[in-house]
Amino acid sequence: MREAAAAIGRNGVDVATLHFSQVWPLLGEQFIERLESAGSVVCIEGNAFGQLARLIRRETGFEIEERVSRYDGLPITPEFILRELSIRG
């Protein structure tokens, strides 16, 4: 994720990352301002169901509409993230 963000940043786009090393208990007051102030939020997950995005919505009310999911057992690489984002953009 950091490598993909750096590559996007080299193209002149402001980008930031937020990593959750622990998701429960999910303390929205620790991160919700960052999500709300972002122009666009993408949730990158290693599952088909968007579990983290759904948990964030359930606990904070913040809806993350754009997601990059990988659920074929392969690693989430910077190239995969960039490819998935370019398909949408």
C-alpha positions as CSV (number, residue, x, y, z in Angstrom):
1,M,0.0,0.0,0.0
2,R,2.8,2.4,0.9
3,E,4.6,1.7,-2.4
4,A,1.4,2.2,-4.4
5,A,0.7,5.5,-2.5
6,A,4.3,6.7,-3.3
7,A,3.8,5.9,-7.0
8,I,0.6,7.9,-7.1
9,G,2.2,10.7,-5.2
10,R,5.0,10.9,-7.8
11,N,2.3,11.8,-10.3
12,G,1.5,14.9,-8.3
13,V,-1.5,13.6,-6.4
14,D,-1.8,14.2,-2.7
15,V,-2.1,10.8,-1.1
16,A,-2.0,9.4,2.5
17,T,-2.3,5.9,4.0
18,L,-4.0,4.7,7.1
19,H,-3.1,1.2,8.4
20,F,-5.1,-0.6,11.0
21,S,-2.9,-3.1,12.9
22,Q,-5.8,-3.8,15.2
23,V,-9.5,-3.5,14.2
24,W,-11.3,-4.4,17.4
25,P,-12.2,-2.5,19.4
26,L,-12.4,0.0,16.5
27,L,-12.0,3.4,18.0
28,G,-13.5,5.8,15.5
29,E,-12.3,8.9,17.3
30,Q,-8.7,7.9,16.5
31,F,-9.2,8.1,12.7
32,I,-12.6,9.4,11.6
33,E,-11.4,13.0,11.1
34,R,-8.8,11.8,8.7
35,L,-11.3,9.9,6.6
36,E,-13.8,12.7,6.7
37,S,-11.2,15.3,5.5
38,A,-10.0,13.1,2.6
39,G,-11.2,13.9,-0.9
40,S,-11.4,10.2,-1.7
41,V,-11.0,7.1,0.4
42,V,-10.1,3.7,-0.9
43,C,-10.2,0.6,1.3
44,I,-7.7,-2.1,0.4
45,E,-8.6,-5.5,1.7
46,G,-7.6,-9.1,1.4
47,N,-11.1,-10.5,1.3
48,A,-14.1,-10.6,-1.0
49,F,-16.6,-9.1,1.3
50,G,-15.2,-5.7,2.3
51,Q,-15.2,-6.6,6.0
52,L,-13.1,-3.7,7.2
53,A,-15.1,-1.2,5.2
54,R,-18.3,-2.6,6.6
55,L,-17.0,-2.5,10.1
56,I,-16.0,1.1,9.7
57,R,-19.4,2.0,8.4
58,R,-21.2,0.1,11.2
59,E,-19.1,1.7,14.0
60,T,-18.7,5.2,12.6
61,G,-21.3,5.7,9.9
62,F,-18.6,6.6,7.4
63,E,-19.2,4.9,4.1
64,I,-16.1,3.9,2.1
65,E,-17.5,3.4,-1.4
66,E,-14.3,2.6,-3.3
67,R,-12.5,-0.7,-2.5
68,V,-9.7,-2.8,-3.9
69,S,-10.1,-6.4,-2.9
70,R,-7.9,-9.4,-3.5
71,Y,-9.3,-12.8,-2.5
72,D,-7.5,-15.2,-4.8
73,G,-4.8,-16.1,-2.3
74,L,-2.1,-14.0,-4.0
75,P,-0.4,-11.1,-2.2
76,I,-1.7,-7.5,-2.6
77,T,1.2,-5.9,-4.5
78,P,1.7,-2.3,-5.4
79,E,1.2,-3.3,-9.0
80,F,-2.1,-4.9,-8.2
81,I,-3.4,-1.9,-6.4
82,L,-2.3,0.5,-9.2
83,R,-3.8,-1.7,-11.8
84,E,-7.1,-2.0,-10.0
85,L,-7.3,1.8,-9.4
86,S,-6.5,2.6,-13.0
87,I,-9.3,0.3,-14.2
88,R,-11.7,2.5,-12.2
89,G,-10.1,5.9,-13.0
